[in-house]
Amino acid sequence: MIKKIGSSIVIVSLFLLFFTPKVAQASDNPISMDTIITEDNIYEVVEYLGLDVSTIKDVDGNTNSDIKTVRELKDAIDLANEQLKNNINAREEVKTGNLVMERNWSMKSDSILTTAPEKGVQMLYYILDCDGYQLEYSAAGNYRSSYWSGSGEAVYHSPNWTGVGSCNVDIDSSSTLPNYKIDSKSLKATYSAFVIELTGTVEVGGYIPILNKEIRATSQTVNTTATWNVLDYIN
């Protein structure tokens, strides 16, 4: 099935946490901007740049990172912060297709035969573009198609959502430095006859690979509300 992306209303707000490197000035600190980062000094380097050592996470194998010096790591952190600044005012409202109508249509015709409704599942998608990554939200909408009923004078029944199944969010990181990952997510989907609504809070971390570890350089909270109108998808 071809993905059909659309929503009647999408509202997104983002909260950003910046990790600003603050170079320590202690005279007995052996770390400098030109220091080569090793497994032995990586924790000292992170502290030297003003980050919490809890941001360091182990990975399987070597990351083959191009970052070798403290200066290169600081530049990568600055780049990550700049990308998040581009997202700080992100707010999007998308309106497509028909207006939401919380009622059943009432039409009659004496020239149309009774038809049987179809039932099925429609996958729904919304993609949020951020600088450095995309979030793709999805939900499974159960539906009943439109149909005509009655004898002699047929009555038209509009299509309806009849339920909502699983919902999810995935991330596609277009940036390799940092590499964005979903740290945590909380999603909830509800429905009425004409509208499916998904609300979500997603924690996105920006990770910089180095040696056999990665450093979470930035953190971002994305709150999203997306709605899908049945009239945009089901006849």
N, C-alpha and C positions, 0 to 999 in steps of 0.2 A: 504494500500500500504506500502510495506517495505521501510523504508528510505534508500536511497542510498547516501552515503557520498563520495564526491570526488570533486576535482577541478583540473584544469589544472595548475593554478598558484595561490598561496596564499601568500601574503606578509603582515606581521604584524609588527607594531612598537608600543612600549608602552612608555608612559611618566608617571613618577611616582612622586607623591608628598608625602614626608614623614613628619609625625608629630612627632618630637623628643621631648620626655618629658624633660623639663628643670625645675628642682626642684627649687622653689623660696627659697631664703635664708633670707627673712625678719624675724626678731626676734619676731615680734608681730603676726606672722601668726600662728593660732592655729592648722593648718593642719600639720600632719606628715605622714610618710610612713605607720605607723600602725593605722592611723585614720580609724574608721568605716565610710563608706560612707552612708549618709542618704539623704532624700529629702531636708533637710534643708541646707546641706553643699555641695551638688553635684557640684554646680556652682563654689564654692571656690576650690573644689578638681580639677576641670578641669583647672582652672587658675593656680593652684599650679603645675600642670604637664606641664604647658606651652602651653596648647591648647586654642583655641578660644571657648568661650561659645556658639558661633553660631553652633558648631558641635553637640550640644545636641539637640535631637529630642524626642518629646513625642510619646509614643506608647499606644495602647489600652491594659489596664490591666497590671499586673505585669509580668516582663520578666522571673522571676524565675532564675535569674542569680546566678552563684556560686561566682561571684566576690563580696567580702565584704569590703576589705580594699583598701587603696590607693596603697599599694605595689602590690596587685593582679591586679589592673587596669593597673598600669605601666607595669607589666609583659605581660599583654594581648596586650598592645600597642606595646611593643617591638617585640612580636611574629608577629603581623600584619606587622610591618615594615620589618621583616626578610623574610616573605613570598613574599613581593613585590620586595625585592632584588633579589630573585630567578627568577623574571620575567623581570628584567631590560634589559637583553640582548636577550629577546625572539624575534626570527625572524625565520619564517618558510616558506619554499618554497616546495610545493608539486606538483609533476608532475605525472599524471596518464593517461593511455590510449593513444589515438592518438594525434599526433601533430595538432595544429590548422591550418586549411587550409581555407583561405578566398577566396574560389572559388567553383563553382559547378563542380561536376564530369561530364565528358562526355564519356559515354560508350555506345556502341551499340551492339545489338544482334538480330539475326533473328530467335532465338529459344525460346524467352521469350514472353509471352503474356502481353498485357497492364494490369497494376494493378492500383488500386485506392489508393491514399495516405490516411493515417489516421491523424486525428487532435486531439489534446488533451492538457492536462496540466501535466507537470512533476515537482514534488516538488524536490527542490535541497537543500542540506544541507552541511554545513561545521562546524566542531566543533573545537574550539581553546581551548587547555588545558593550564591553568595557575595554579600556585601553590595556592591552596585554592578554585578554582572555574573553571568552564568551560563556555565559551560563545558559543552558538549554533546559527549560522546564517542560515537563510532560505530564499528562493525565489521561486516563482511560474513561471516556464517557459512554455510558449505556444509553441507548436511545430507542425511541419508537417513532417510525416515520409517519408522515401524514397519510390519511386515508378518508374514504367516503363511506358512510353507512346509511342504512335506511332503505326503504322500498318505496317506489313511486317518486318521492322527493328526497334525494340524497343530501346528507349533511356532511360538510367538510370538517375534519379534525386536524388541527395543526400538529407539526412534529413536536416531540417533547424529549427532554432528558428524563431518564427514568432511574438514574443512579450514577455514581462515580466510583471507579475502582482505584487501582494503584496510581500513585503520583511519584514523581522523581525529579531530580535535578542533576545534570552532569556538567562538567567543566571541560572546555577545550582551550588549553593554554597556547596562544599564538606566540608567546614570549618564552624564550629559553633561559633568559637571565633578567629577572627571576622566572622560575617555573611556578605557575600558580596551581594550587591544589585546594580542594574543599576540605577544610578541617572538621567542620560539623555542619549539620543541616537539620532544620525542623520544618516540615511541610504539613499542610492540612488542606483537604479539598472538600467542598460542600456543593450541593446542587439544589436548584429549583427546576420547575418545568422548562424554563427557557434559558437558564444561566447556570454554568458551572464556574465556581470560583476557587482559585488556588491561592493560598497565602503561604509565604515561606520566609524563613530567616536562614541565611547561609553565611557561614564564616569562611572567608577565603584567605589563605596564607600565601605570601610570595616567598619562595624558597630559592636560595642561592647555593648551588652545589660547589663543594670544595673537598678535595681529598676523598675520604670515604664517609663524608658527612654532608649535611646540608644545613644551612642557617636560615631560619625564618626571619626575613628582613622586614617584612611588612605584614599587616593584618587588616582585613576589611570586612565589615558586616554589611550584607546586602539584604534589605527587606523588600519583598516584592508582593504585589497583589495583581493577579491576572484573572480575567474573566473571559469566557467563551460563550457566545450566543448560539443556541441551537439552530437558528435560522441561517447562520453562516455556513453550516455544515450539512444539515439534513433537510431533504425535501419532504 
